[in-house]
Amino acid sequence: KLKKLLRKLKDERTVLKEMDTNQSKDPQQWDLDYILEPFTGLTPEYMEMIIQFGFVTLFVASFPLAPVFALLNNVIEVRLDAKKFVTELRRPDTVREKDIGIWYNILSAIGKLSVIINAEQSQFSLSLEHRGSSLIFMASSGPAPTGAFVIAVTSDFIPRLMYQYAYSQNGTMHGFINHTLSYFNVSQLKAGTQPENSLFAQEVSFCRFKDYREPPWSPHQYELSKQYWAVLSARLAFVILFQNLVMFLSVLVDWMIPDIPKDISEQIKKEKRVLVDFFLKEEHEKLKLIESFISRDKRKRKSGTKSKRTRAASFSQCPRSPKGSFTSFSSQHTVV
């Protein structure tokens, strides 16, 4: 009993020493990582980049400074994400992947869609452009105050080119504003909505508004004019050419700058050839082994049939006594 008591005291003393040493040691890295937030994956990070890329590429025509703000945001966010992964999250499990997966297809689709949307934003106006336009009241003879209400979010790039190369007499932009304005007869306005002549120095007979419409003296008054359809067809042609040009340039750049360097792609091809040769050699050896087994089996079958035939022939040559005859039994009895 005394020995047992001494052993128990000794064990308790060693346990206390180990506890003291563990408390005095610095905690291990896995102990520190365990109290951090668990790693939930890269899906939120990819989603954030996809949303930012979509805003920058789809609406860059409306807000040209978006890429600059995106660059500044990413310069700061890269450092914040690095600090977050090192100090605030548990260490993630490393997994080897070929590429970014479905996210690459999403980025490619957004890039192709942005070409169409930017072309439409830069060259097409809203549907209100040919429905209700802001009127610019002018006197039929003499200057008048100019006031305009912006109706559509559009660009005058195509109408200016059309006027300069198709309608201008001297190849300049002189008279472009007058070309884009249509006539409206003031007498056809509703009562109470007509302009007051007292505001102008003379009688107002026509007003001008921004649209391509037939004048009141035309047989097809206030209908869309030929200039409208010409400008619309030019805009459509520009969109098609712009889209195809950007797609061609993207394919060209993708071909000139591949995702995998040339030396690495050649090394991959060489490894594939080595693997194919190895598999072919292995399959050839398997085929030879199977053919050897088949030939050996055929030989065994042939030798077995020959031995059976020789045994049958030897049994047929042996003399046999008649069984169960009366004479044999009688002869045996008499001899005895």
C-alpha positions as a Markdown table, in Angstrom:
| # | Residue | x | y | z |
|---|---|---|---|---|
| 1 | Lys | 0.0 | 0.0 | 0.0 |
| 2 | Leu | 2.8 | 2.4 | 0.7 |
| 3 | Lys | 4.3 | 1.7 | -2.7 |
| 4 | Lys | 1.0 | 2.4 | -4.3 |
| 5 | Leu | 0.6 | 5.7 | -2.4 |
| 6 | Leu | 4.1 | 6.8 | -3.5 |
| 7 | Arg | 3.4 | 5.9 | -7.1 |
| 8 | Lys | 0.2 | 7.9 | -7.0 |
| 9 | Leu | 1.9 | 11.0 | -5.6 |
| 10 | Lys | 4.6 | 10.7 | -8.2 |
| 11 | Asp | 2.1 | 10.6 | -11.0 |
| 12 | Glu | 0.2 | 13.6 | -9.7 |
| 13 | Arg | 3.5 | 15.5 | -9.5 |
| 14 | Thr | 4.4 | 14.7 | -13.1 |
| 15 | Val | 0.9 | 15.8 | -14.3 |
| 16 | Leu | 1.2 | 19.1 | -12.5 |
| 17 | Lys | 4.6 | 19.6 | -14.1 |
| 18 | Glu | 3.2 | 18.9 | -17.6 |
| 19 | Met | 0.4 | 21.4 | -17.0 |
| 20 | Asp | 2.8 | 24.1 | -15.9 |
| 21 | Thr | 5.0 | 23.5 | -19.0 |
| 22 | Asn | 2.1 | 23.6 | -21.4 |
| 23 | Gln | 0.9 | 26.9 | -19.9 |
| 24 | Ser | 4.3 | 28.4 | -20.1 |
| 25 | Lys | 4.8 | 27.4 | -23.8 |
| 26 | Asp | 3.5 | 29.6 | -26.7 |
| 27 | Pro | 0.3 | 28.3 | -28.3 |
| 28 | Gln | 0.7 | 26.4 | -31.6 |
| 29 | Gln | -0.5 | 27.8 | -34.9 |
| 30 | Trp | -3.4 | 25.4 | -35.2 |
| 31 | Asp | -4.6 | 26.5 | -31.7 |
| 32 | Leu | -4.6 | 30.1 | -32.9 |
| 33 | Asp | -6.4 | 29.2 | -36.2 |
| 34 | Tyr | -9.1 | 27.3 | -34.5 |
| 35 | Ile | -10.6 | 30.4 | -32.9 |
| 36 | Leu | -10.8 | 32.2 | -36.3 |
| 37 | Glu | -13.8 | 32.2 | -38.6 |
| 38 | Pro | -14.2 | 29.1 | -40.8 |
| 39 | Phe | -13.5 | 29.4 | -44.5 |
| 40 | Thr | -16.7 | 29.3 | -46.5 |
| 41 | Gly | -15.2 | 29.1 | -50.0 |
| 42 | Leu | -14.4 | 31.5 | -52.9 |
| 43 | Thr | -17.9 | 31.9 | -54.3 |
| 44 | Pro | -18.6 | 35.3 | -52.6 |
| 45 | Glu | -15.2 | 36.6 | -53.8 |
| 46 | Tyr | -15.9 | 35.5 | -57.4 |
| 47 | Met | -19.5 | 36.9 | -57.2 |
| 48 | Glu | -18.2 | 40.2 | -56.1 |
| 49 | Met | -15.7 | 40.4 | -59.0 |
| 50 | Ile | -18.4 | 39.3 | -61.5 |
| 51 | Ile | -20.8 | 42.0 | -60.3 |
| 52 | Gln | -18.1 | 44.6 | -60.5 |
| 53 | Phe | -17.0 | 43.5 | -64.0 |
| 54 | Gly | -20.6 | 43.6 | -65.2 |
| 55 | Phe | -21.1 | 47.1 | -64.0 |
| 56 | Val | -17.9 | 48.3 | -65.5 |
| 57 | Thr | -18.3 | 46.7 | -68.9 |
| 58 | Leu | -22.1 | 46.9 | -69.4 |
| 59 | Phe | -22.5 | 50.6 | -68.5 |
| 60 | Val | -19.2 | 52.1 | -69.3 |
| 61 | Ala | -20.9 | 54.3 | -72.0 |
| 62 | Ser | -23.1 | 55.8 | -69.3 |
| 63 | Phe | -20.4 | 56.3 | -66.7 |
| 64 | Pro | -16.9 | 56.4 | -68.3 |
| 65 | Leu | -15.1 | 56.8 | -65.0 |
| 66 | Ala | -16.3 | 53.4 | -63.8 |
| 67 | Pro | -13.1 | 51.6 | -64.7 |
| 68 | Val | -11.0 | 54.1 | -62.8 |
| 69 | Phe | -13.1 | 53.7 | -59.7 |
| 70 | Ala | -13.0 | 49.9 | -60.1 |
| 71 | Leu | -9.2 | 50.0 | -60.4 |
| 72 | Leu | -8.9 | 52.1 | -57.2 |
| 73 | Asn | -11.3 | 49.7 | -55.4 |
| 74 | Asn | -9.4 | 46.6 | -56.5 |
| 75 | Val | -6.0 | 48.1 | -55.4 |
| 76 | Ile | -7.4 | 48.6 | -51.9 |
| 77 | Glu | -9.4 | 45.4 | -51.8 |
| 78 | Val | -6.5 | 43.1 | -52.8 |
| 79 | Arg | -4.7 | 44.2 | -49.6 |
| 80 | Leu | -7.8 | 43.9 | -47.4 |
| 81 | Asp | -8.5 | 40.4 | -48.7 |
| 82 | Ala | -4.9 | 39.3 | -48.1 |
| 83 | Lys | -5.2 | 40.6 | -44.5 |
| 84 | Lys | -8.5 | 38.8 | -44.1 |
| 85 | Phe | -7.2 | 35.5 | -45.4 |
| 86 | Val | -4.1 | 35.7 | -43.2 |
| 87 | Thr | -5.5 | 37.0 | -39.9 |
| 88 | Glu | -9.3 | 36.5 | -39.8 |
| 89 | Leu | -10.0 | 33.2 | -41.5 |
| 90 | Arg | -8.9 | 29.6 | -40.9 |
| 91 | Arg | -6.3 | 28.2 | -43.3 |
| 92 | Pro | -8.3 | 26.8 | -46.2 |
| 93 | Asp | -7.6 | 23.3 | -47.6 |
| 94 | Thr | -5.6 | 23.6 | -50.9 |
| 95 | Val | -7.2 | 21.8 | -53.8 |
| 96 | Arg | -5.6 | 21.7 | -57.3 |
| 97 | Glu | -7.9 | 22.8 | -60.1 |
| 98 | Lys | -7.5 | 23.2 | -63.8 |
| 99 | Asp | -9.0 | 26.7 | -64.1 |
| 100 | Ile | -11.7 | 28.9 | -62.6 |
| 101 | Gly | -14.5 | 26.7 | -64.0 |
| 102 | Ile | -17.9 | 28.1 | -64.9 |
| 103 | Trp | -16.8 | 31.6 | -63.9 |
| 104 | Tyr | -14.8 | 31.9 | -67.1 |
| 105 | Asn | -17.9 | 31.2 | -69.2 |
| 106 | Ile | -19.8 | 33.9 | -67.2 |
| 107 | Leu | -17.1 | 36.4 | -67.8 |
| 108 | Ser | -17.0 | 35.6 | -71.5 |
| 109 | Ala | -20.8 | 36.0 | -71.8 |
| 110 | Ile | -20.8 | 39.3 | -70.0 |
| 111 | Gly | -18.0 | 40.6 | -72.2 |
| 112 | Lys | -19.9 | 39.7 | -75.4 |
| 113 | Leu | -23.1 | 41.2 | -74.0 |
| 114 | Ser | -21.4 | 44.4 | -73.1 |
| 115 | Val | -20.4 | 44.9 | -76.7 |
| 116 | Ile | -24.0 | 44.9 | -77.8 |
| 117 | Ile | -25.3 | 47.0 | -74.9 |
| 118 | Asn | -22.6 | 49.7 | -75.3 |
| 119 | Ala | -23.3 | 49.9 | -79.0 |
| 120 | Glu | -27.0 | 50.4 | -78.4 |
| 121 | Gln | -26.3 | 52.9 | -75.6 |
| 122 | Ser | -24.0 | 55.0 | -77.7 |
| 123 | Gln | -26.1 | 55.1 | -80.8 |
| 124 | Phe | -29.7 | 54.5 | -80.0 |
| 125 | Ser | -32.1 | 56.8 | -78.2 |
| 126 | Leu | -35.1 | 55.9 | -76.1 |
| 127 | Ser | -38.4 | 55.0 | -77.7 |
| 128 | Leu | -39.7 | 58.5 | -76.7 |
| 129 | Glu | -37.5 | 60.1 | -79.4 |
| 130 | His | -40.1 | 59.7 | -82.2 |
| 131 | Arg | -43.2 | 59.9 | -79.9 |
| 132 | Gly | -43.1 | 63.2 | -78.0 |
| 133 | Ser | -40.3 | 65.7 | -78.5 |
| 134 | Ser | -39.6 | 69.0 | -76.8 |
| 135 | Leu | -40.8 | 71.9 | -78.9 |
| 136 | Ile | -38.5 | 74.7 | -79.8 |
| 137 | Phe | -40.8 | 77.7 | -80.6 |
| 138 | Met | -39.4 | 79.9 | -83.3 |
| 139 | Ala | -40.8 | 82.6 | -85.5 |
| 140 | Ser | -41.2 | 81.8 | -89.2 |
| 141 | Ser | -39.1 | 84.8 | -90.1 |
| 142 | Gly | -36.5 | 86.0 | -87.7 |
| 143 | Pro | -34.5 | 84.8 | -84.7 |
| 144 | Ala | -36.2 | 83.3 | -81.6 |
| 145 | Pro | -35.0 | 82.1 | -78.2 |
| 146 | Thr | -33.8 | 78.6 | -78.2 |
| 147 | Gly | -34.8 | 76.2 | -75.5 |
| 148 | Ala | -34.6 | 72.4 | -75.5 |
| 149 | Phe | -35.5 | 69.6 | -73.3 |
| 150 | Val | -33.3 | 66.6 | -73.4 |
| 151 | Ile | -35.6 | 63.6 | -74.2 |
| 152 | Ala | -33.3 | 60.7 | -75.0 |
| 153 | Val | -30.0 | 59.4 | -73.9 |
| 154 | Thr | -28.3 | 59.2 | -77.3 |
| 155 | Ser | -25.3 | 60.3 | -79.3 |
| 156 | Asp | -25.4 | 62.4 | -82.4 |
| 157 | Phe | -22.3 | 60.7 | -83.9 |
| 158 | Ile | -24.2 | 58.9 | -86.7 |
| 159 | Pro | -26.6 | 61.8 | -87.5 |
| 160 | Arg | -23.6 | 64.2 | -87.8 |
| 161 | Leu | -21.8 | 61.8 | -90.2 |
| 162 | Met | -24.9 | 61.3 | -92.2 |
| 163 | Tyr | -25.5 | 65.1 | -92.5 |
| 164 | Gln | -21.8 | 65.8 | -93.3 |
| 165 | Tyr | -21.4 | 63.2 | -96.0 |
| 166 | Ala | -24.9 | 62.9 | -97.4 |
| 167 | Tyr | -26.9 | 66.1 | -96.9 |
| 168 | Ser | -24.4 | 68.9 | -96.5 |
| 169 | Gln | -23.7 | 71.0 | -99.6 |
| 170 | Asn | -20.1 | 72.0 | -98.6 |
| 171 | Gly | -19.2 | 68.9 | -96.5 |
| 172 | Thr | -19.3 | 70.8 | -93.2 |
| 173 | Met | -21.6 | 70.8 | -90.1 |
| 174 | His | -23.1 | 74.1 | -91.0 |
| 175 | Gly | -26.9 | 73.8 | -90.8 |
| 176 | Phe | -26.9 | 70.5 | -88.9 |
| 177 | Ile | -29.3 | 71.8 | -86.1 |
| 178 | Asn | -31.8 | 73.1 | -88.7 |
| 179 | His | -31.6 | 69.7 | -90.5 |
| 180 | Thr | -32.6 | 67.8 | -87.3 |
| 181 | Leu | -35.6 | 70.0 | -86.6 |
| 182 | Ser | -39.1 | 69.3 | -88.0 |
| 183 | Tyr | -42.0 | 71.8 | -88.6 |
| 184 | Phe | -45.3 | 71.8 | -86.8 |
| 185 | Asn | -48.2 | 74.1 | -87.7 |
| 186 | Val | -49.3 | 76.1 | -84.7 |
| 187 | Ser | -52.9 | 76.3 | -85.9 |
| 188 | Gln | -53.2 | 72.6 | -85.3 |
| 189 | Leu | -52.5 | 72.9 | -81.6 |
| 190 | Lys | -55.3 | 72.6 | -79.1 |
| 191 | Ala | -56.9 | 75.8 | -77.9 |
| 192 | Gly | -55.0 | 77.3 | -75.0 |
| 193 | Thr | -51.8 | 75.6 | -75.9 |
| 194 | Gln | -50.8 | 77.9 | -78.8 |
| 195 | Pro | -47.8 | 80.3 | -78.2 |
| 196 | Glu | -48.7 | 83.9 | -77.5 |
| 197 | Asn | -47.7 | 86.3 | -80.2 |
| 198 | Ser | -47.0 | 89.0 | -77.6 |
| 199 | Leu | -43.9 | 87.0 | -76.4 |
| 200 | Phe | -42.5 | 87.2 | -79.9 |
| 201 | Ala | -42.1 | 90.3 | -82.0 |
| 202 | Gln | -44.2 | 88.8 | -84.8 |
| 203 | Glu | -46.9 | 86.3 | -85.5 |
| 204 | Val | -45.9 | 82.6 | -84.9 |
| 205 | Ser | -47.1 | 80.3 | -87.6 |
| 206 | Phe | -44.7 | 77.3 | -87.2 |
| 207 | Cys | -42.8 | 75.7 | -84.3 |
| 208 | Arg | -39.8 | 73.4 | -84.6 |
| 209 | Phe | -39.0 | 70.2 | -82.7 |
| 210 | Lys | -36.2 | 67.7 | -82.8 |
| 211 | Asp | -37.3 | 64.8 | -85.0 |
| 212 | Tyr | -37.2 | 63.6 | -88.5 |
| 213 | Arg | -40.9 | 64.2 | -89.6 |
| 214 | Glu | -42.6 | 65.4 | -92.8 |
| 215 | Pro | -43.6 | 69.1 | -92.8 |
| 216 | Pro | -47.3 | 70.2 | -92.6 |
| 217 | Trp | -47.3 | 71.1 | -96.3 |
| 218 | Ser | -46.3 | 67.6 | -97.3 |
| 219 | Pro | -49.0 | 65.1 | -98.5 |
| 220 | His | -47.8 | 62.7 | -95.7 |
| 221 | Gln | -47.6 | 65.3 | -93.0 |
| 222 | Tyr | -46.0 | 64.5 | -89.6 |
| 223 | Glu | -45.0 | 61.0 | -90.7 |
| 224 | Leu | -41.5 | 59.8 | -90.3 |
| 225 | Ser | -39.3 | 61.1 | -93.1 |
| 226 | Lys | -36.8 | 59.4 | -95.3 |
| 227 | Gln | -34.0 | 61.0 | -93.3 |
| 228 | Tyr | -35.2 | 59.2 | -90.2 |
| 229 | Trp | -35.1 | 55.8 | -91.8 |
| 230 | Ala | -31.7 | 56.6 | -93.4 |
| 231 | Val | -30.2 | 57.5 | -89.9 |
| 232 | Leu | -31.9 | 54.5 | -88.3 |
| 233 | Ser | -30.4 | 52.1 | -91.0 |
| 234 | Ala | -27.0 | 53.8 | -90.5 |
| 235 | Arg | -27.2 | 53.2 | -86.8 |
| 236 | Leu | -28.2 | 49.6 | -87.3 |
| 237 | Ala | -25.3 | 49.1 | -89.7 |
| 238 | Phe | -22.9 | 50.8 | -87.2 |
| 239 | Val | -24.1 | 48.5 | -84.4 |
| 240 | Ile | -23.5 | 45.4 | -86.6 |
| 241 | Leu | -20.1 | 46.6 | -87.8 |
| 242 | Phe | -19.1 | 47.6 | -84.2 |
| 243 | Gln | -20.1 | 44.3 | -82.7 |
| 244 | Asn | -18.4 | 42.2 | -85.4 |
| 245 | Leu | -15.2 | 44.3 | -85.2 |
| 246 | Val | -15.0 | 44.0 | -81.5 |
| 247 | Met | -15.7 | 40.2 | -81.7 |
| 248 | Phe | -13.0 | 39.9 | -84.3 |
| 249 | Leu | -10.5 | 41.9 | -82.3 |
| 250 | Ser | -11.2 | 39.8 | -79.2 |
| 251 | Val | -10.7 | 36.6 | -81.1 |
| 252 | Leu | -7.5 | 38.0 | -82.6 |
| 253 | Val | -6.1 | 39.0 | -79.2 |
| 254 | Asp | -7.1 | 35.7 | -77.7 |
| 255 | Trp | -5.3 | 33.9 | -80.5 |
| 256 | Met | -2.2 | 36.1 | -80.2 |
| 257 | Ile | -2.1 | 35.9 | -76.4 |
| 258 | Pro | -3.0 | 32.3 | -75.4 |
| 259 | Asp | -4.0 | 31.3 | -71.9 |
| 260 | Ile | -1.2 | 28.8 | -71.8 |
| 261 | Pro | 2.4 | 29.7 | -72.8 |
| 262 | Lys | 3.8 | 28.0 | -75.9 |
| 263 | Asp | 6.6 | 26.1 | -74.0 |
| 264 | Ile | 4.1 | 24.8 | -71.5 |
| 265 | Ser | 1.6 | 23.7 | -74.2 |
| 266 | Glu | 4.4 | 21.9 | -76.0 |
| 267 | Gln | 5.4 | 20.1 | -72.8 |
| 268 | Ile | 1.8 | 19.1 | -72.2 |
| 269 | Lys | 1.6 | 17.7 | -75.7 |
| 270 | Lys | 4.8 | 15.8 | -75.2 |
| 271 | Glu | 3.5 | 14.3 | -71.9 |
| 272 | Lys | 0.3 | 13.3 | -73.7 |
| 273 | Arg | 2.3 | 11.5 | -76.4 |
| 274 | Val | 4.4 | 9.7 | -73.8 |
| 275 | Leu | 1.2 | 8.6 | -72.0 |
| 276 | Val | -0.4 | 7.4 | -75.2 |
| 277 | Asp | 2.7 | 5.4 | -76.2 |
| 278 | Phe | 2.8 | 3.9 | -72.7 |
| 279 | Phe | -0.8 | 2.9 | -72.9 |
| 280 | Leu | -0.4 | 1.4 | -76.4 |
| 281 | Lys | 2.6 | -0.6 | -75.3 |
| 282 | Glu | 0.8 | -1.9 | -72.3 |
| 283 | Glu | -2.2 | -2.8 | -74.3 |
| 284 | His | 0.0 | -4.6 | -76.8 |
| 285 | Glu | 1.7 | -6.6 | -74.1 |
| 286 | Lys | -1.7 | -7.5 | -72.7 |
| 287 | Leu | -2.8 | -8.6 | -76.2 |
| 288 | Lys | 0.3 | -10.8 | -76.5 |
| 289 | Leu | -0.3 | -12.4 | -73.1 |
| 290 | Ile | -3.9 | -13.1 | -74.0 |
| 291 | Glu | -2.8 | -14.7 | -77.4 |
| 292 | Ser | -0.3 | -16.9 | -75.6 |
| 293 | Phe | -2.9 | -18.1 | -73.1 |
| 294 | Ile | -5.3 | -18.8 | -76.0 |
| 295 | Ser | -2.6 | -20.8 | -77.9 |
| 296 | Arg | -1.6 | -22.7 | -74.8 |
| 297 | Asp | -5.3 | -23.6 | -74.2 |
| 298 | Lys | -5.6 | -24.8 | -77.7 |
| 299 | Arg | -2.6 | -27.0 | -77.4 |
| 300 | Lys | -3.9 | -28.5 | -74.2 |
| 301 | Arg | -7.2 | -29.3 | -75.9 |
| 302 | Lys | -5.5 | -31.0 | -78.8 |
| 303 | Ser | -3.3 | -33.1 | -76.6 |
| 304 | Gly | -6.3 | -34.1 | -74.5 |
| 305 | Thr | -8.3 | -35.3 | -77.5 |
| 306 | Lys | -5.3 | -37.3 | -78.8 |
| 307 | Ser | -4.9 | -39.1 | -75.4 |
| 308 | Lys | -8.6 | -39.9 | -75.3 |
| 309 | Arg | -8.4 | -41.4 | -78.8 |
| 310 | Thr | -5.4 | -43.6 | -77.9 |
| 311 | Arg | -7.1 | -44.9 | -74.8 |
| 312 | Ala | -10.2 | -45.7 | -76.7 |
| 313 | Ala | -8.2 | -47.6 | -79.3 |
| 314 | Ser | -6.3 | -49.6 | -76.6 |
| 315 | Phe | -9.6 | -50.6 | -74.9 |
| 316 | Ser | -11.1 | -51.8 | -78.2 |
| 317 | Gln | -8.1 | -54.1 | -78.9 |
| 318 | Cys | -8.3 | -56.0 | -75.5 |
| 319 | Pro | -10.1 | -59.6 | -75.7 |
| 320 | Arg | -13.4 | -59.8 | -73.8 |
| 321 | Ser | -15.0 | -63.0 | -72.5 |
| 322 | Pro | -18.8 | -63.4 | -73.0 |
| 323 | Lys | -20.7 | -62.5 | -69.9 |
| 324 | Gly | -23.5 | -64.5 | -68.4 |
| 325 | Ser | -23.3 | -67.6 | -70.8 |
| 326 | Phe | -24.3 | -71.0 | -69.6 |
| 327 | Thr | -21.3 | -72.8 | -71.1 |
| 328 | Ser | -18.8 | -70.6 | -69.3 |
| 329 | Phe | -20.4 | -71.3 | -65.9 |
| 330 | Ser | -20.6 | -75.0 | -66.6 |
| 331 | Ser | -17.0 | -75.3 | -67.8 |
| 332 | Gln | -15.8 | -73.4 | -64.7 |
| 333 | His | -17.8 | -75.8 | -62.5 |
| 334 | Thr | -16.4 | -79.0 | -64.1 |
| 335 | Val | -12.9 | -77.8 | -63.9 |
| 336 | Val | -13.3 | -77.2 | -60.2 |
